[in-house]
Amino acid sequence: MQQQATAELTRVLLRTGHGTFLSAQNDHSVQIESHVLDPETFDLDWNADGGDKKSFTLRSCAHGTYLSVTSTGGQHKIILTAEKSGDAHFIVEENDGKKTIKSIGGLYLANLDADDPSSVGTSTTSPNGDNRVYLEAYWLPQVPSHYLNSLLKEGYCVLPTLISRDLAVETKAHVAKFEASGQGMSTDVQHRIADLINLHPTFASLTAHPLIVGILRQFLGTTMRCATFSSNTLLPQDGSKDAGLGWHVDYPYHDVPLPWPPVELPLGAQVLWCLDDFRTENGGTMFQEKSHLLMRRPVYDYSTPPGSQVLECPAGSVLIAHSAWWHR
């Protein structure tokens, strides 16, 4: 996740060691689930009276209730409360470089049964790495469903600066090193390296980013798979009319005969990690909004139809697009 000053931290995700997320459900229950949408996003408010260890409260972004640990008759449980209270305060402890969540009363939040992802509760001793609940920063300006809804309705969504500019620069340097070593293939338009995930662990961590995986599972279903992971470096063009790439759709639609399945049953999605600032001047992707609804291939040409837009976003941003989305 992006590293920023604590004072700016306003929203977090709570994640266990095996990748599932603590979720505040709309029925006011608490569960641990695999997807990452609104119930897994919490507002975090620091409390001034936390002493040496700052305390904070966690409020569900989905429906505004507070996460709380209560003790009744020797039984401890996690609940959601309508109002902020003393037992809704938490502190952070560092474990293996990760921030573990602990209540003011000294109870750790934990996944109690590794074989049951829905099992969530408290532990009086520090849980192990697999069932600890960790605090992760969430820096996006909107809750996750905003981006999923944009993907469904507009054919794409942009998650601005999902990773830091520093990490984008570092990742770009890895790509440049592999290009310089002769990896991949070049055309007059671009240089591509296939199976990038095998070349450096940074690429694997981007592929498995929990928010991206969560959105895609909602969009494509839980049986989705990653068909390819490659780099694509656009090469300088001479500015002529027919330079660059023409209008097209992406895998698998360019290989599937018409008619295609209904748009609400997508066959694929493209995830583009922007390692440079995307601008008109440097070849930012041109697209036609809602073109995925047409469910057909565009004419492969270099035109600029009315309503065409250019993707402009800072390095570290991520584009997710319906694979039938028209772009060039």
C-alpha positions as CSV (number, residue, x, y, z in Angstrom):
1,M,0.0,0.0,0.0
2,Q,1.0,3.6,-0.5
3,Q,3.1,5.1,2.3
4,Q,1.9,8.4,3.6
5,A,2.0,10.4,6.9
6,T,-0.2,9.0,9.7
7,A,-1.9,12.3,10.0
8,E,-3.4,11.8,6.5
9,L,-4.6,8.3,7.2
10,T,-8.4,8.3,7.1
11,R,-9.5,4.9,5.7
12,V,-8.2,1.4,6.2
13,L,-8.8,-2.2,5.3
14,L,-8.5,-5.0,8.0
15,R,-6.9,-8.1,6.6
16,T,-5.8,-11.4,8.1
17,G,-2.5,-13.1,7.3
18,H,-4.1,-15.5,4.8
19,G,-5.6,-12.7,2.8
20,T,-9.3,-12.6,3.9
21,F,-10.8,-9.4,5.1
22,L,-12.7,-8.4,8.2
23,S,-16.2,-7.3,7.1
24,A,-18.9,-5.2,8.8
25,Q,-22.0,-6.6,7.3
26,N,-25.2,-4.7,6.5
27,D,-27.1,-6.9,9.0
28,H,-24.7,-5.7,11.7
29,S,-22.8,-8.9,11.9
30,V,-19.0,-9.3,11.6
31,Q,-17.5,-11.8,9.2
32,I,-14.2,-12.6,7.5
33,E,-14.6,-12.8,3.7
34,S,-12.4,-13.1,0.7
35,H,-13.7,-10.2,-1.4
36,V,-12.8,-6.5,-0.9
37,L,-15.8,-4.2,-1.3
38,D,-17.5,-1.6,0.8
39,P,-18.0,-3.6,4.0
40,E,-14.2,-4.2,4.3
41,T,-13.5,-0.4,4.2
42,F,-13.4,1.5,7.5
43,D,-12.9,5.1,8.5
44,L,-10.2,5.5,11.1
45,D,-10.4,8.3,13.7
46,W,-7.4,8.8,16.1
47,N,-8.3,9.6,19.7
48,A,-6.3,12.3,21.5
49,D,-6.3,10.4,24.8
50,G,-4.5,7.4,23.7
51,G,-1.4,7.9,25.8
52,D,1.9,6.4,24.6
53,K,0.0,4.1,22.2
54,K,-2.4,6.1,20.1
55,S,-5.9,4.7,20.1
56,F,-8.5,5.0,17.4
57,T,-12.0,4.0,16.4
58,L,-13.0,2.0,13.3
59,R,-16.3,3.0,11.6
60,S,-17.7,1.0,8.7
61,C,-17.9,3.0,5.5
62,A,-20.8,0.8,4.3
63,H,-23.3,1.7,7.0
64,G,-21.6,3.9,9.7
65,T,-21.5,1.5,12.6
66,Y,-18.5,1.2,14.9
67,L,-16.4,-1.9,15.4
68,S,-16.3,-2.9,19.1
69,V,-15.1,-5.7,21.4
70,T,-17.3,-6.4,24.3
71,S,-16.9,-8.7,27.4
72,T,-20.0,-10.3,29.0
73,G,-19.8,-13.1,31.5
74,G,-16.3,-14.0,30.5
75,Q,-17.2,-14.2,26.9
76,H,-15.6,-11.8,24.4
77,K,-17.1,-11.0,21.0
78,I,-16.8,-8.5,18.2
79,I,-19.9,-6.5,17.6
80,L,-21.0,-3.4,15.7
81,T,-22.4,-0.5,17.6
82,A,-24.4,2.6,16.5
83,E,-22.4,5.0,18.6
84,K,-18.7,5.4,19.4
85,S,-17.9,4.1,22.9
86,G,-15.0,3.2,25.1
87,D,-14.9,-0.4,24.0
88,A,-14.8,0.7,20.4
89,H,-11.2,2.0,20.9
90,F,-8.3,0.1,19.5
91,I,-4.5,0.4,19.4
92,V,-1.9,-0.8,16.9
93,E,1.0,-3.1,17.7
94,E,3.8,-3.9,15.3
95,N,4.3,-7.6,14.5
96,D,6.7,-8.7,11.8
97,G,6.6,-5.2,10.4
98,K,2.8,-5.3,10.2
99,K,0.2,-3.4,12.3
100,T,-1.8,-5.8,14.4
101,I,-5.2,-4.6,15.8
102,K,-5.8,-4.8,19.6
103,S,-8.7,-3.5,21.6
104,I,-8.2,-1.1,24.6
105,G,-9.1,-4.1,26.8
106,G,-6.1,-6.1,25.5
107,L,-8.0,-8.4,23.1
108,Y,-6.5,-9.1,19.7
109,L,-8.8,-9.3,16.6
110,A,-8.2,-12.7,15.0
111,N,-9.5,-15.3,12.6
112,L,-10.0,-18.1,15.1
113,D,-10.1,-21.0,12.7
114,A,-7.8,-21.1,9.7
115,D,-10.0,-23.7,8.1
116,D,-13.1,-21.5,8.4
117,P,-12.5,-18.1,6.8
118,S,-15.8,-16.8,8.4
119,S,-14.6,-17.5,11.9
120,V,-13.8,-14.2,13.6
121,G,-13.3,-13.3,17.2
122,T,-10.8,-12.2,19.8
123,S,-7.7,-13.7,21.3
124,T,-6.1,-12.9,24.7
125,T,-2.7,-13.7,23.4
126,S,-1.1,-12.3,20.2
127,P,-2.4,-14.5,17.4
128,N,0.0,-16.1,14.9
129,G,0.8,-14.6,11.5
130,D,-2.0,-16.4,9.7
131,N,-4.9,-15.3,11.8
132,R,-3.8,-11.8,13.0
133,V,-5.9,-9.0,11.7
134,Y,-3.7,-6.3,10.1
135,L,-4.3,-2.6,9.4
136,E,-3.8,-1.6,5.8
137,A,-4.0,1.9,4.4
138,Y,-6.7,2.6,1.8
139,W,-5.9,5.8,0.0
140,L,-8.5,5.9,-2.8
141,P,-11.0,8.8,-2.7
142,Q,-14.1,6.6,-3.2
143,V,-15.3,3.4,-1.6
144,P,-14.7,0.2,-3.8
145,S,-18.3,-0.1,-5.1
146,H,-17.9,3.2,-6.8
147,Y,-15.2,1.7,-9.0
148,L,-17.1,-1.5,-9.6
149,N,-20.2,0.5,-10.6
150,S,-18.1,2.6,-13.0
151,L,-16.7,-0.6,-14.6
152,L,-20.2,-2.0,-15.1
153,K,-21.8,1.2,-16.4
154,E,-19.1,3.0,-18.2
155,G,-16.9,0.1,-19.3
156,Y,-13.9,1.2,-17.2
157,C,-12.8,2.6,-13.9
158,V,-9.6,4.4,-12.8
159,L,-8.2,3.9,-9.3
160,P,-6.0,7.0,-8.8
161,T,-2.5,6.4,-7.3
162,L,-3.3,3.0,-5.9
163,I,0.4,2.6,-5.4
164,S,2.9,5.3,-4.6
165,R,4.8,7.1,-7.4
166,D,8.0,5.7,-5.9
167,L,6.8,2.2,-6.3
168,A,5.7,3.0,-9.9
169,V,9.2,4.3,-10.7
170,E,10.8,1.3,-9.1
171,T,8.5,-1.1,-11.1
172,K,9.2,0.8,-14.3
173,A,13.0,0.4,-13.6
174,H,12.5,-3.4,-13.4
175,V,10.7,-3.4,-16.8
176,A,13.5,-1.2,-18.3
177,K,16.2,-3.6,-17.0
178,F,14.5,-6.6,-18.6
179,E,14.0,-4.8,-21.9
180,A,17.7,-3.8,-21.9
181,S,18.6,-7.5,-21.4
182,G,16.8,-8.5,-24.5
183,Q,13.6,-9.8,-22.9
184,G,10.4,-9.5,-25.0
185,M,9.6,-8.4,-28.6
186,S,9.5,-5.1,-30.3
187,T,7.4,-3.7,-33.2
188,D,7.4,-0.2,-34.7
189,V,4.8,0.7,-32.1
190,Q,5.6,-1.0,-28.8
191,H,7.9,-3.3,-26.8
192,R,6.2,-6.1,-24.9
193,I,7.5,-8.6,-22.4
194,A,5.2,-11.6,-21.8
195,D,4.9,-13.6,-18.6
196,L,6.3,-10.7,-16.6
197,I,5.1,-12.2,-13.4
198,N,7.9,-14.8,-13.5
199,L,10.7,-12.2,-13.6
200,H,10.4,-10.3,-10.3
201,P,8.3,-10.6,-7.1
202,T,7.1,-6.9,-7.5
203,F,5.0,-8.0,-10.5
204,A,3.5,-10.9,-8.6
205,S,2.4,-8.6,-5.7
206,L,0.7,-6.2,-8.2
207,T,-1.1,-9.2,-9.8
208,A,-2.4,-10.3,-6.4
209,H,-3.3,-6.8,-5.1
210,P,-6.4,-7.5,-2.8
211,L,-8.5,-4.6,-4.0
212,I,-8.0,-5.4,-7.7
213,V,-8.7,-9.1,-7.1
214,G,-11.8,-8.2,-5.1
215,I,-13.3,-6.0,-7.8
216,L,-12.5,-8.5,-10.5
217,R,-14.1,-11.3,-8.5
218,Q,-17.3,-9.3,-8.3
219,F,-17.0,-8.5,-12.0
220,L,-15.9,-11.8,-13.5
221,G,-16.8,-14.3,-10.8
222,T,-14.7,-16.3,-8.3
223,T,-13.4,-18.8,-10.9
224,M,-11.6,-16.1,-12.9
225,R,-8.0,-16.6,-13.9
226,C,-5.1,-14.4,-15.0
227,A,-4.7,-15.2,-18.7
228,T,-1.6,-13.0,-19.2
229,F,0.6,-10.5,-17.4
230,S,2.9,-8.5,-19.7
231,S,4.5,-5.1,-20.0
232,N,3.7,-2.7,-22.9
233,T,6.1,0.2,-23.6
234,L,4.8,2.5,-26.3
235,L,7.6,3.7,-28.6
236,P,8.0,7.2,-29.9
237,Q,5.9,7.9,-33.1
238,D,6.5,10.3,-35.9
239,G,3.2,12.0,-35.5
240,S,1.7,10.8,-38.8
241,K,-2.0,10.2,-39.1
242,D,-1.8,6.4,-39.0
243,A,0.8,6.1,-36.2
244,G,0.3,4.0,-33.1
245,L,-2.5,1.4,-32.5
246,G,-5.9,1.6,-34.1
247,W,-9.3,1.1,-32.5
248,H,-9.6,-2.4,-31.0
249,V,-11.0,-4.6,-28.3
250,D,-8.9,-7.0,-26.1
251,Y,-8.6,-10.6,-25.3
252,P,-10.7,-12.7,-25.5
253,Y,-13.2,-10.8,-27.7
254,H,-10.8,-10.3,-30.6
255,D,-10.9,-14.2,-31.0
256,V,-14.5,-14.8,-30.2
257,P,-17.0,-15.0,-33.1
258,L,-20.1,-12.8,-33.0
259,P,-22.7,-12.7,-31.5
260,W,-20.9,-12.3,-28.2
261,P,-22.6,-13.1,-24.8
262,P,-24.6,-10.4,-23.2
263,V,-22.6,-7.5,-21.8
264,E,-23.6,-8.4,-18.2
265,L,-21.7,-11.7,-18.7
266,P,-18.2,-10.3,-19.4
267,L,-15.6,-12.7,-20.8
268,G,-12.7,-10.7,-19.6
269,A,-11.2,-7.5,-18.2
270,Q,-8.0,-5.7,-18.7
271,V,-6.0,-4.3,-15.8
272,L,-3.5,-1.6,-16.7
273,W,-0.9,-0.4,-14.1
274,C,0.2,3.1,-15.1
275,L,4.0,3.3,-14.4
276,D,4.2,6.8,-16.1
277,D,1.8,9.7,-15.9
278,F,-0.7,9.2,-18.7
279,R,-1.3,12.3,-20.8
280,T,-2.4,13.1,-24.4
281,E,1.2,14.2,-25.1
282,N,2.8,10.9,-24.3
283,G,0.3,8.5,-25.8
284,G,-2.3,8.0,-23.1
285,T,-5.0,5.5,-24.1
286,M,-7.8,6.9,-26.1
287,F,-11.2,5.4,-25.5
288,Q,-14.9,5.6,-26.2
289,E,-17.0,5.6,-23.0
290,K,-19.8,2.9,-22.8
291,S,-18.5,1.4,-26.1
292,H,-18.6,-2.1,-24.4
293,L,-22.4,-1.9,-24.6
294,L,-22.2,-2.2,-28.4
295,M,-20.9,-5.8,-28.1
296,R,-19.1,-5.7,-31.4
297,R,-15.6,-4.9,-32.8
298,P,-14.8,-1.4,-33.9
299,V,-13.4,-0.7,-37.4
300,Y,-9.6,-0.8,-37.0
301,D,-8.6,2.8,-38.0
302,Y,-6.9,5.8,-36.4
303,S,-9.9,8.1,-36.3
304,T,-11.0,10.4,-33.4
305,P,-14.8,10.1,-33.3
306,P,-16.8,12.7,-31.4
307,G,-16.9,11.9,-27.7
308,S,-13.5,10.1,-27.7
309,Q,-11.5,10.7,-24.6
310,V,-7.9,10.3,-23.5
311,L,-7.0,8.6,-20.3
312,E,-5.1,11.0,-18.1
313,C,-4.0,10.0,-14.6
314,P,-0.8,10.1,-12.5
315,A,1.7,7.3,-12.2
316,G,0.7,4.6,-9.8
317,S,-2.9,4.6,-11.0
318,V,-4.8,1.5,-12.3
319,L,-7.2,1.2,-15.1
320,I,-9.7,-1.7,-15.1
321,A,-11.6,-2.0,-18.4
322,H,-14.2,-4.4,-19.8
323,S,-12.4,-6.4,-22.5
324,A,-15.0,-5.3,-25.1
325,W,-14.2,-1.6,-24.4
326,W,-13.1,0.3,-27.6
327,H,-9.7,1.9,-27.3
328,R,-6.5,2.7,-29.2
